[in-house]
C-alpha cells in the first residue's frame, strides 16, 4: 500500500506514524498550505489534523470530491482533539486519535 500523509502544522504523533508506516509499503508526506501533489497510483491518503485547520480541511474536501467522482475509496481522515468532522466520508474512513487507535491499526493491517 502506497500512502500519502497530508498534514497542516501539527506533526503526526509517533504512535500514529508507526501505524501508518507499518501498514504501508511506502509513505510520502506533504504539508498544507502548499502544493499537495497526490500521485495517481497512491492507495491511501491520510489527512491528519489536531484542530480547526482550514487548509487541511479544504484539501481533504477536494480529495473527497475526486474520490467520489472516481468511485475510489482511499481517504483516511484522522482527527485529534478539536478537529472538525468532514461530511461525506464513510464511517470506515474517519478516525479520532487516539480514541480509535485500535480501529485504525486494524484498517491499516488488514488493508481495509
DOTILUM-965408 format. One line per 2 residues: number of its first residue (from 1); their letters; for each residue x, y, z of N, C-alpha, C, O. Coordinates in nm, 3 decimals, m for minus. Layout:
NUM	a	X,Y,Z,X,Y,Z,X,Y,Z,X,Y,Z ~ ... .
REM end
This chain:
1	xx	0.082,m0.118,0.000,0.000,0.000,0.000,0.087,0.126,0.000,0.166,0.148,0.092 ~ 0.072,0.205,m0.102,0.140,0.335,m0.107,0.052,0.437,m0.037,m0.066,0.449,m0.066 .
3	xx	0.111,0.511,0.057,0.036,0.605,0.139,0.095,0.744,0.130,0.217,0.760,0.131 ~ 0.009,0.843,0.123,0.048,0.983,0.131,m0.015,1.040,0.258,m0.135,1.021,0.282 .
5	xx	0.065,1.108,0.338,0.016,1.177,0.457,0.007,1.325,0.425,0.104,1.385,0.378 ~ m0.108,1.383,0.450,m0.128,1.526,0.431,m0.158,1.585,0.568,m0.251,1.541,0.637 .
7	xx	m0.079,1.684,0.607,m0.099,1.742,0.739,m0.077,1.892,0.732,m0.019,1.945,0.637 ~ m0.123,1.959,0.837,m0.102,2.101,0.849,0.019,2.126,0.937,0.126,2.070,0.914 .
9	xx	0.001,2.209,1.037,0.114,2.245,1.122,0.146,2.139,1.226,0.260,2.133,1.274 ~ 0.050,2.057,1.261,0.073,1.956,1.365,0.139,1.831,1.307,0.088,1.773,1.211 .
11	xx	0.251,1.790,1.363,0.313,1.665,1.318,0.232,1.545,1.365,0.157,1.554,1.462 ~ 0.249,1.435,1.297,0.182,1.312,1.340,0.244,1.264,1.471,0.366,1.269,1.487 .
13	xx	0.161,1.219,1.564,0.217,1.157,1.684,0.297,1.033,1.643,0.264,0.967,1.545 ~ 0.402,1.002,1.718,0.487,0.889,1.682,0.408,0.759,1.670,0.433,0.680,1.579 .
15	xx	0.313,0.736,1.760,0.234,0.612,1.756,0.150,0.605,1.629,0.135,0.497,1.570 ~ 0.095,0.716,1.586,0.016,0.718,1.462,0.106,0.698,1.341,0.072,0.622,1.251 .
17	xx	0.220,0.764,1.339,0.315,0.745,1.229,0.355,0.598,1.219,0.367,0.544,1.109 ~ 0.376,0.533,1.333,0.414,0.392,1.334,0.305,0.305,1.270,0.335,0.215,1.192 .
19	xx	0.178,0.332,1.304,0.067,0.257,1.245,0.066,0.274,1.094,0.052,0.176,1.020 ~ 0.080,0.397,1.048,0.077,0.425,0.904,0.194,0.358,0.833,0.176,0.295,0.729 .
21	xx	0.313,0.371,0.889,0.431,0.313,0.824,0.428,0.161,0.823,0.466,0.099,0.724 ~ 0.384,0.100,0.932,0.380,m0.046,0.937,0.275,m0.104,0.843,0.289,m0.218,0.797 .
23	xx	0.170,m0.026,0.813,0.066,m0.075,0.724,0.082,m0.029,0.580,m0.012,m0.040,0.501 ~ 0.199,0.023,0.546,0.223,0.076,0.412,0.355,0.023,0.356,0.448,m0.008,0.431 .
25	xx	0.361,0.013,0.224,0.488,m0.025,0.162,0.576,0.097,0.141,0.699,0.086,0.141 ~ 0.512,0.214,0.123,0.588,0.339,0.113,0.500,0.451,0.167,0.377,0.446,0.160 .
27	xx	0.567,0.553,0.221,0.496,0.667,0.278,0.561,0.795,0.228,0.683,0.812,0.235 ~ 0.479,0.885,0.179,0.522,1.017,0.135,0.442,1.117,0.218,0.324,1.094,0.244 .
29	xx	0.504,1.226,0.260,0.434,1.324,0.342,0.437,1.460,0.274,0.539,1.500,0.217 ~ 0.325,1.530,0.279,0.322,1.668,0.231,0.243,1.751,0.331,0.158,1.701,0.405 .
31	xx	0.274,1.879,0.330,0.217,1.971,0.426,0.136,2.079,0.355,0.176,2.127,0.249 ~ 0.025,2.115,0.414,m0.054,2.226,0.361,m0.051,2.338,0.464,m0.042,2.306,0.583 .
33	xx	m0.057,2.466,0.431,m0.078,2.509,0.293,0.045,2.483,0.209,0.158,2.473,0.258 ~ 0.020,2.473,0.084,0.126,2.444,m0.010,0.075,2.341,m0.108,m0.035,2.289,m0.094 .
35	xx	0.155,2.311,m0.207,0.111,2.213,m0.305,0.096,2.075,m0.241,0.181,2.032,m0.162 ~ m0.010,2.008,m0.275,m0.031,1.874,m0.223,m0.041,1.778,m0.341,m0.150,1.730,m0.374 .
37	xx	0.073,1.751,m0.405,0.070,1.661,m0.521,0.042,1.519,m0.476,0.118,1.461,m0.399 ~ m0.067,1.463,m0.525,m0.103,1.326,m0.490,m0.080,1.238,m0.611,m0.146,1.255,m0.714 .
39	xx	0.012,1.143,m0.601,0.035,1.053,m0.713,m0.093,0.977,m0.748,m0.170,0.941,m0.660 ~ m0.115,0.953,m0.875,m0.237,0.883,m0.919,m0.239,0.739,m0.870,m0.347,0.682,m0.852 .
41	xx	m0.124,0.679,m0.849,m0.119,0.538,m0.813,m0.111,0.516,m0.662,m0.070,0.409,m0.617 ~ m0.149,0.617,m0.583,m0.146,0.603,m0.438,m0.267,0.520,m0.394,m0.375,0.530,m0.452 .
43	xx	m0.247,0.440,m0.290,m0.355,0.355,m0.239,m0.433,0.421,m0.127,m0.553,0.396,m0.110 ~ m0.366,0.506,m0.049,m0.428,0.572,0.066,m0.378,0.713,0.080,m0.261,0.741,0.055 .
45	xx	m0.467,0.801,0.121,m0.430,0.938,0.155,m0.478,0.961,0.298,m0.598,0.959,0.325 ~ m0.384,0.983,0.388,m0.416,1.005,0.528,m0.411,1.154,0.556,m0.305,1.217,0.545 .
47	xx	m0.524,1.211,0.592,m0.530,1.351,0.634,m0.527,1.354,0.785,m0.602,1.282,0.851 ~ m0.439,1.437,0.840,m0.427,1.446,0.986,m0.436,1.592,1.029,m0.366,1.678,0.976 .
49	xx	m0.522,1.617,1.125,m0.528,1.750,1.184,m0.570,1.740,1.330,m0.642,1.649,1.370 ~ m0.523,1.836,1.408,m0.550,1.832,1.551,m0.642,1.944,1.597,m0.680,1.947,1.715 .
51	xx	m0.678,2.031,1.513,m0.767,2.141,1.549,m0.827,2.197,1.422,m0.813,2.138,1.315 ~ m0.895,2.309,1.433,m0.952,2.368,1.313,m0.840,2.417,1.220,m0.778,2.519,1.247 .
53	xx	m0.816,2.344,1.115,m0.710,2.378,1.019,m0.775,2.387,0.881,m0.787,2.287,0.811 ~ m0.818,2.508,0.842,m0.893,2.522,0.717,m0.819,2.473,0.593,m0.882,2.428,0.497 .
55	xx	m0.686,2.481,0.592,m0.611,2.436,0.475,m0.619,2.285,0.458,m0.636,2.234,0.347 ~ m0.605,2.212,0.568,m0.614,2.066,0.563,m0.756,2.024,0.527,m0.776,1.935,0.444 .
57	xx	m0.855,2.088,0.589,m0.995,2.055,0.560,m1.027,2.082,0.413,m1.093,2.000,0.349 ~ m0.981,2.195,0.359,m1.006,2.226,0.218,m0.942,2.123,0.126,m1.002,2.080,0.028 .
59	xx	m0.821,2.083,0.158,m0.753,1.980,0.078,m0.827,1.847,0.086,m0.843,1.778,m0.014 ~ m0.872,1.812,0.205,m0.947,1.687,0.224,m1.080,1.691,0.148,m1.121,1.591,0.089 .
61	xx	m1.147,1.805,0.150,m1.274,1.818,0.075,m1.251,1.801,m0.075,m1.331,1.738,m0.144 ~ m1.142,1.858,m0.123,m1.110,1.845,m0.266,m1.081,1.698,m0.299,m1.127,1.646,m0.401 .
63	xx	m1.005,1.631,m0.214,m0.975,1.489,m0.237,m1.101,1.405,m0.228,m1.118,1.310,m0.305 ~ m1.191,1.438,m0.135,m1.317,1.366,m0.121,m1.401,1.379,m0.246,m1.462,1.282,m0.292 .
65	xx	m1.405,1.499,m0.303,m1.480,1.521,m0.425,m1.424,1.435,m0.539,m1.500,1.374,m0.614 ~ m1.292,1.430,m0.550,m1.228,1.347,m0.653,m1.255,1.199,m0.627,m1.282,1.123,m0.720 .
67	xx	m1.247,1.160,m0.501,m1.271,1.021,m0.465,m1.412,0.979,m0.504,m1.432,0.870,m0.557 ~ m1.509,1.064,m0.478,m1.648,1.031,m0.510,m1.669,1.022,m0.661,m1.745,0.936,m0.707 .
69	xx	m1.603,1.109,m0.738,m1.615,1.103,m0.884,m1.553,0.976,m0.940,m1.606,0.917,m1.034 ~ m1.439,0.934,m0.881,m1.367,0.817,m0.929,m1.418,0.686,m0.869,m1.375,0.578,m0.910 .
71	xx	m1.510,0.695,m0.774,m1.560,0.578,m0.701,m1.446,0.498,m0.639,m1.446,0.375,m0.638 ~ m1.349,0.572,m0.588,m1.233,0.510,m0.523,m1.242,0.536,m0.374,m1.282,0.644,m0.332 .
73	xx	m1.206,0.439,m0.295,m1.205,0.458,m0.150,m1.061,0.453,m0.103,m1.006,0.345,m0.079 ~ m1.002,0.571,m0.091,m0.863,0.573,m0.049,m0.834,0.676,0.059,m0.719,0.688,0.102 .
75	xx	m0.935,0.750,0.104,m0.913,0.852,0.206,m0.921,0.795,0.347,m1.003,0.709,0.377 ~ m0.834,0.845,0.430,m0.837,0.816,0.574,m0.825,0.952,0.641,m0.728,1.024,0.620 .
77	xx	m0.923,0.987,0.722,m0.928,1.118,0.785,m0.912,1.098,0.935,m0.998,1.039,1.000 ~ m0.801,1.146,0.990,m0.769,1.125,1.131,m0.772,1.259,1.202,m0.700,1.352,1.166 .
79	xx	m0.857,1.268,1.303,m0.878,1.393,1.374,m0.834,1.381,1.519,m0.871,1.286,1.589 ~ m0.757,1.477,1.563,m0.723,1.487,1.704,m0.828,1.570,1.776,m0.930,1.606,1.717 .
81	xx	m0.803,1.599,1.902,m0.897,1.679,1.980,m0.924,1.813,1.914,m0.831,1.884,1.876 ~ m1.051,1.847,1.902,m1.089,1.977,1.850,m1.092,1.988,1.699,m1.125,2.094,1.646 .
83	xx	m1.058,1.881,1.628,m1.059,1.886,1.482,m1.200,1.861,1.430,m1.274,1.782,1.488 ~ m1.238,1.929,1.322,m1.373,1.914,1.269,m1.392,1.784,1.192,m1.298,1.729,1.134 .
85	xx	m1.515,1.736,1.192,m1.551,1.622,1.109,m1.553,1.667,0.963,m1.554,1.787,0.935 ~ m1.553,1.571,0.872,m1.560,1.602,0.731,m1.681,1.529,0.674,m1.681,1.406,0.663 .
87	xx	m1.784,1.605,0.638,m1.906,1.544,0.586,m1.879,1.473,0.455,m1.801,1.519,0.371 ~ m1.947,1.359,0.438,m1.938,1.285,0.314,m1.848,1.164,0.319,m1.849,1.082,0.228 .
89	xx	m1.769,1.152,0.426,m1.682,1.035,0.439,m1.758,0.920,0.504,m1.842,0.941,0.591 ~ m1.727,0.801,0.461,m1.785,0.682,0.523,m1.727,0.666,0.664,m1.614,0.707,0.689 .
91	xx	m1.803,0.607,0.755,m1.751,0.585,0.891,m1.619,0.508,0.892,m1.538,0.525,0.982 ~ m1.598,0.423,0.792,m1.474,0.345,0.786,m1.354,0.430,0.747,m1.240,0.384,0.754 .
93	xx	m1.378,0.555,0.705,m1.269,0.644,0.663,m1.235,0.750,0.768,m1.138,0.824,0.752 ~ m1.313,0.757,0.876,m1.294,0.860,0.979,m1.247,0.798,1.110,m1.302,0.699,1.157 .
95	xx	m1.146,0.859,1.166,m1.089,0.809,1.291,m1.058,0.926,1.383,m1.013,1.031,1.338 ~ m1.083,0.908,1.511,m1.042,1.004,1.615,m0.915,0.951,1.679,m0.907,0.834,1.716 .
97	xx	m0.816,1.037,1.690,m0.690,0.996,1.751,m0.677,1.058,1.888,m0.699,1.179,1.901 ~ m0.644,0.983,1.989,m0.603,0.843,1.991,m0.716,0.744,2.021,m0.692,0.624,2.031 .
99	xx	m0.840,0.793,2.035,m0.951,0.706,2.073,m0.969,0.586,1.980,m1.003,0.477,2.026 ~ m0.948,0.604,1.850,m0.968,0.498,1.752,m0.838,0.428,1.710,m0.830,0.372,1.601 .
101	xx	m0.739,0.432,1.797,m0.609,0.373,1.761,m0.623,0.226,1.721,m0.567,0.185,1.619 ~ m0.695,0.146,1.798,m0.710,0.004,1.765,m0.782,m0.016,1.632,m0.743,m0.101,1.552 .
103	xx	m0.886,0.062,1.609,m0.961,0.053,1.483,m0.873,0.093,1.365,m0.880,0.032,1.258 ~ m0.791,0.194,1.385,m0.701,0.239,1.279,m0.594,0.134,1.250,m0.561,0.110,1.134 .
105	xx	m0.542,0.072,1.354,m0.445,m0.037,1.332,m0.506,m0.147,1.250,m0.443,m0.199,1.157 ~ m0.630,m0.185,1.283,m0.694,m0.293,1.207,m0.714,m0.252,1.061,m0.694,m0.334,0.971 .
107	xx	m0.752,m0.128,1.036,m0.772,m0.082,0.900,m0.642,m0.087,0.820,m0.642,m0.126,0.703 ~ m0.531,m0.048,0.883,m0.404,m0.048,0.812,m0.343,m0.187,0.801,m0.279,m0.219,0.700 .
109	xx	m0.362,m0.269,0.901,m0.300,m0.401,0.896,m0.377,m0.498,0.807,m0.320,m0.596,0.758 ~ m0.506,m0.471,0.785,m0.585,m0.560,0.701,m0.611,m0.501,0.564,m0.681,m0.560,0.482 .
111	xx	m0.553,m0.383,0.538,m0.570,m0.312,0.410,m0.715,m0.278,0.383,m0.758,m0.272,0.267 ~ m0.793,m0.256,0.490,m0.935,m0.223,0.473,m0.951,m0.078,0.435,m1.063,m0.031,0.416 .
REM end
